[in-house]
Amino acid sequence: MKRLLFFIVVLVLITILQYIIVLIWQHTITSLLARFL
């Protein structure tokens, strides 16, 4: 039971991290494109 809860927490953290990384990447790419174009 405790292990299952831990697994769920880890999955949620990974999902949030991926979301944040994607947001940062999009922001970086758009700012770079805005600079070059």
C-alpha positions in Angstrom: 0.0 0.0 0.0 2.7 2.4 1.0 4.8 1.4 -2.0 1.8 2.0 -4.3 1.4 5.5 -2.9 5.1 6.2 -3.3 4.9 5.0 -6.9 2.0 7.4 -7.6 3.8 10.3 -6.1 6.9 9.6 -8.2 4.8 9.4 -11.4 3.0 12.7 -10.6 6.4 14.4 -9.9 7.8 13.1 -13.2 4.8 14.3 -15.1 5.0 17.8 -13.6 8.7 17.9 -14.3 8.2 17.0 -17.9 5.5 19.6 -18.2 7.8 22.3 -16.8 10.6 21.3 -19.1 8.4 21.4 -22.1 7.1 24.9 -21.1 10.7 26.2 -20.7 11.7 24.7 -24.0 8.8 26.3 -25.8 9.6 29.6 -24.2 13.3 29.3 -25.1 12.6 28.3 -28.7 10.0 31.1 -29.3 12.4 33.7 -27.9 15.2 32.4 -30.1 13.0 32.5 -33.2 11.8 36.0 -32.3 15.4 37.1 -32.1 16.4 35.5 -35.5 13.3 36.3 -37.5 
